[in-house]
Amino acid sequence: MKKSHVILLGGALIAAGMITSYFGSELATRDLAVIEGSPAAGSPVELTKDLDPEIAGVGAFVVHAESLGGSALVATVFDPSNKQIATKNIDQASTEEQFEIATKGTYRLVLENSGEGVSVIIGLTHMPEKSILALNVLGQGIIVSGFVGLGIAVIYFVIDKKRSV
């Protein structure tokens, strides 16, 4: 195989992986409701989303905090009947939690803070199918394969250059 073909193949793998990963991410997040806020004591950040168990029986919420510092964040999900169905203490900068979607309706995610102020981004959605998540992982693998191919090409070029000198 010619040197230029190895570089083109590696570049093509990286491009294909990026495209695959992009579409996997797009499919996984197309139904995601997101809001940004700064929860303070007595002033929670709330997000609502219509969820349907026929689409997916499992929902997920995501909380991303800039820096937790002295904040004490608690995320709570309420179902359409206003019954608490999931609670999670947020002790990491990025947290994801799944919950069961029992009935169709508007679900509510409430993020409360009893500590210092912090900037957060919260999201609520149906949990994507495993095949969609696998598509995203496949894209990442193709990108890595492309970079490995380019690395091998560089090593080959260096060794070939030393032989010709």
C-alpha positions in Angstrom: 0.0 0.0 0.0 1.3 3.4 -0.9 2.1 5.9 1.9 -0.5 8.4 0.7 -3.2 5.6 0.8 -2.4 4.9 4.4 -2.9 8.5 5.3 -6.1 8.8 3.3 -7.4 5.6 4.9 -6.7 6.9 8.4 -8.2 10.3 7.6 -11.3 8.6 6.1 -11.7 6.5 9.3 -11.5 9.6 11.5 -14.1 11.4 9.4 -16.4 8.4 9.3 -16.1 8.1 13.1 -16.9 11.7 13.6 -20.0 11.5 11.4 -21.1 8.3 13.1 -20.5 9.8 16.6 -22.3 13.0 15.6 -25.4 11.1 14.4 -25.4 8.9 17.5 -25.2 11.9 19.8 -27.9 13.7 17.8 -30.3 10.7 18.1 -29.5 10.3 21.8 -30.2 13.9 22.7 -33.0 14.8 20.2 -35.7 14.5 22.9 -33.7 16.2 25.7 -35.2 19.1 27.6 -32.5 21.3 29.1 -32.4 24.4 31.3 -29.6 26.4 32.9 -29.9 28.1 36.3 -28.4 28.9 39.7 -30.4 27.3 42.5 -30.4 29.1 45.8 -31.9 28.4 49.2 -35.7 28.6 48.7 -35.4 29.1 44.9 -35.0 25.8 43.1 -34.4 25.2 39.4 -37.3 23.3 37.8 -37.7 21.6 34.5 -40.8 19.8 33.0 -41.0 17.3 30.2 -43.8 15.2 28.8 -42.8 11.6 29.0 -44.6 8.5 27.7 -43.9 4.9 28.7 -44.8 3.7 25.2 -41.7 5.6 23.8 -39.4 4.3 26.6 -40.2 2.8 30.0 -37.2 4.4 31.5 -36.4 8.1 31.8 -33.2 9.9 32.8 -32.2 13.1 34.3 -28.8 14.8 34.1 -27.2 17.4 36.4 -24.0 19.2 35.5 -22.6 21.7 38.1 -19.8 24.2 37.3 -18.1 23.5 40.6 -19.8 22.0 43.7 -17.7 23.9 46.3 -19.9 24.3 49.3 -23.2 23.6 47.6 -25.6 20.9 48.7 -27.6 19.9 45.7 -30.6 17.5 45.7 -32.4 16.5 42.5 -35.9 15.1 42.8 -38.2 13.8 40.0 -42.0 14.0 40.3 -44.5 12.1 38.2 -47.7 13.5 36.6 -49.6 13.0 39.9 -46.9 15.0 41.7 -45.6 11.9 43.5 -41.8 11.8 44.2 -40.4 8.9 42.2 -36.6 9.6 42.3 -34.2 11.5 44.5 -30.4 11.9 44.2 -27.9 13.9 46.2 -25.5 15.5 43.7 -22.0 15.0 44.9 -20.2 15.0 41.5 -19.9 17.7 38.8 -21.8 15.5 36.3 -24.5 13.1 37.5 -27.0 11.0 35.6 -29.8 9.0 37.1 -32.5 6.8 35.6 -36.1 6.4 36.8 -39.2 4.5 35.7 -41.8 6.1 33.6 -45.1 4.6 34.8 -47.7 6.8 33.3 -47.9 9.3 30.4 -47.8 12.9 31.4 -45.7 15.8 32.5 -42.7 14.9 34.7 -40.9 17.5 36.8 -37.3 17.7 37.8 -36.6 19.9 40.8 -33.0 20.8 41.8 -32.7 22.3 45.3 -29.6 23.8 46.9 -29.1 24.4 50.6 -25.5 25.5 50.4 -23.5 28.0 48.4 -24.7 29.2 45.0 -23.6 27.3 41.9 -24.4 27.4 38.2 -26.0 24.2 36.9 -27.4 22.7 33.7 -30.2 20.1 34.1 -31.8 17.8 31.6 -34.7 15.4 31.5 -35.5 12.9 28.7 -36.5 9.4 27.8 -33.6 7.0 28.1 -32.3 6.3 24.6 -32.3 2.8 23.2 -29.1 0.7 23.6 -28.6 0.6 19.8 -28.5 4.4 19.7 -25.9 4.5 22.5 -24.0 1.7 20.7 -23.9 3.9 17.6 -22.2 6.6 19.5 -19.6 4.2 21.0 -19.0 2.7 17.5 -18.2 6.2 16.2 -15.7 6.7 19.0 -14.1 3.4 18.2 -13.8 4.3 14.5 -12.1 7.6 15.4 -9.6 5.8 17.6 -8.9 3.3 14.8 -8.2 6.1 12.4 -5.7 7.7 14.8 -4.0 4.4 15.4 -3.7 4.0 11.6 -2.2 7.5 11.3 0.2 6.7 14.1 1.3 3.5 12.4 1.7 5.4 9.1 4.0 8.0 10.8 6.1 5.2 12.4 6.4 3.5 9.0 7.4 6.8 7.3 10.1 7.4 9.9 11.5 3.9 9.6 11.4 4.1 5.8 13.1 7.5 5.9 16.0 6.1 8.1 16.5 3.2 5.7 16.8 5.4 2.7 19.4 7.7 4.4 
